[in-house]
Amino acid sequence: MLVARWAAAFALLVVLGGCSETKGGSTFVGGDGSNGGDDNAGTGCVLQGIACSGVTDATFNLSCDPTDLTSVVLSGPCATGEAGLSTYVVAGEPYVHIGSLGPGVCHVQLAFSNGFTYSAEVTFVSQTDDSGPGCPPCPSYIAPTQSTFMVNNPSTTCQDAGPDAGGDE
């Protein structure tokens, strides 16, 4: 889901005359950067890194990985229907990523198999980034007003990380 959103944001940048070429870590907007990256062929438009932010998710930091997280329940503009955990959780990372396709308040509930539940409200708003003087405008995107949430799930939600962890010796 996150990859699809980034692809859509990038496609929109290209259609609107956004990122046309990257050389040496600089993104040139609206030109070919043929003059060494100083002013992008006279436009004064050289941006470092990614020109515009695009879509941003709220990140829920878990205390450990792996966990016994069993479900992510969403309501509001971030609700995605019957999406599985793999939509929100990347294996090997102690994070849950929640995005939204529209502005509004999203209710997020994380449920663990031992009964622990974490809930939070995430407000998503439409934003635009300043693309710099002489540059084409960045497209608007949806982002949370608070981007990081500490879940502080108890150690009882943490799973055995290996065959000897918590050993019986």
C-alpha positions in Angstrom: 0.0 0.0 0.0 2.8 2.4 0.9 4.7 1.6 -2.3 1.6 2.2 -4.4 1.1 5.6 -2.7 4.7 6.6 -3.4 4.3 5.4 -7.0 1.2 7.5 -7.4 2.8 10.6 -5.9 5.8 10.2 -8.2 3.6 9.8 -11.2 1.8 13.0 -10.3 5.1 14.8 -9.9 6.1 13.7 -13.4 2.7 14.7 -14.9 2.8 18.1 -13.3 6.3 18.7 -14.5 8.0 17.6 -11.3 11.1 15.4 -10.9 12.6 14.9 -14.3 16.1 13.7 -13.4 18.4 12.9 -10.5 22.1 13.5 -10.6 24.6 13.2 -7.8 21.9 13.2 -5.1 20.1 16.4 -6.4 16.7 16.3 -7.9 16.2 18.6 -10.8 12.7 19.9 -11.4 11.5 21.1 -14.7 14.8 20.8 -16.6 17.7 18.6 -17.5 20.3 19.7 -14.9 22.8 20.0 -17.7 24.6 23.0 -16.3 26.1 21.2 -13.4 23.1 21.5 -11.0 23.6 25.2 -10.1 20.4 26.6 -11.5 18.8 23.8 -13.6 19.3 25.4 -17.0 18.5 28.9 -15.7 15.4 28.1 -13.7 17.0 28.5 -10.3 15.4 25.2 -9.3 17.6 22.6 -7.7 16.3 20.6 -4.8 18.3 18.2 -2.6 17.0 14.7 -2.1 13.3 14.2 -2.9 11.6 17.4 -4.2 8.2 16.9 -2.6 7.2 14.8 0.4 4.3 12.9 -1.1 2.3 10.6 1.2 3.2 10.2 4.8 2.0 7.6 7.3 1.6 7.6 11.1 4.1 5.2 12.7 3.2 3.3 15.8 6.4 2.2 17.6 6.2 -1.2 19.3 8.4 -2.1 22.3 9.7 -5.2 20.6 9.8 -7.4 17.5 8.3 -9.9 16.9 5.1 -9.3 18.9 1.9 -11.3 19.2 0.0 -8.5 17.4 -3.2 -10.1 16.1 -5.1 -7.3 14.5 -5.1 -3.7 13.4 -8.7 -2.2 13.3 -9.2 1.1 11.6 -12.2 3.4 11.3 -12.5 6.8 9.6 -10.6 7.9 6.4 -7.8 5.4 6.9 -10.0 2.3 7.0 -9.0 -0.1 4.2 -11.6 -2.8 4.5 -10.4 -6.4 5.2 -6.6 -5.7 5.0 -4.3 -8.1 6.8 -1.5 -7.3 9.2 1.1 -7.4 6.4 -0.6 -4.2 5.0 0.6 -2.3 8.1 3.5 -4.3 9.5 6.9 -5.0 7.8 8.4 -8.2 9.0 11.5 -7.6 11.2 10.5 -4.1 12.1 8.8 -3.0 15.4 6.5 -0.5 13.7 2.9 -0.3 12.5 2.4 2.1 9.6 -1.0 3.7 9.0 -1.8 6.0 6.1 -5.0 7.7 4.9 -6.3 8.5 1.5 -8.2 11.5 2.8 -8.2 14.1 5.6 -10.1 13.4 8.9 -9.8 11.7 12.2 -8.9 8.0 12.1 -9.3 5.6 15.0 -6.6 3.0 15.3 -6.8 -0.1 17.6 -4.0 -2.6 17.9 -4.9 -5.9 19.6 -2.4 -8.4 20.9 -3.2 -12.1 21.6 -2.6 -11.7 25.4 -5.5 -9.2 25.6 -3.4 -6.0 25.6 -5.1 -3.3 23.4 -3.7 0.0 22.3 -6.0 2.7 20.8 -5.3 6.2 19.4 -6.9 8.9 17.3 -4.8 10.1 14.3 -5.8 13.3 12.6 -4.8 13.4 8.9 -4.8 16.7 7.0 -4.1 17.9 3.5 -0.6 19.5 3.2 1.7 20.9 0.6 5.4 21.4 0.7 7.3 24.5 -0.4 9.1 23.5 -3.6 11.4 26.5 -3.6 11.6 29.7 -5.6 11.1 29.3 -9.3 10.1 25.6 -9.0 6.8 24.1 -9.9 4.5 23.7 -6.9 4.4 20.4 -5.0 1.2 18.5 -5.2 -0.8 18.3 -2.0 -0.7 15.1 0.1 -2.3 13.6 3.1 -0.2 13.5 6.3 -0.8 13.0 10.0 -0.6 15.9 12.4 1.3 13.7 14.8 3.6 11.2 13.0 4.9 9.0 15.8 3.0 7.1 18.5 4.7 5.1 21.3 2.7 2.0 22.0 4.7 0.8 25.0 3.2 -2.7 24.7 4.2 -4.9 27.7 6.9 -7.5 27.5 4.2 -10.2 27.6 3.3 -9.2 24.0 6.9 -9.9 22.9 7.5 -13.3 21.2 10.6 -15.5 21.5 13.2 -14.0 19.2 15.2 -17.3 18.9 15.5 -20.9 20.0 17.5 -20.0 23.2 15.7 -16.8 24.2 14.1 -17.2 27.6 15.8 -20.6 27.7 15.1 -23.5 30.0 18.6 -24.0 31.2 
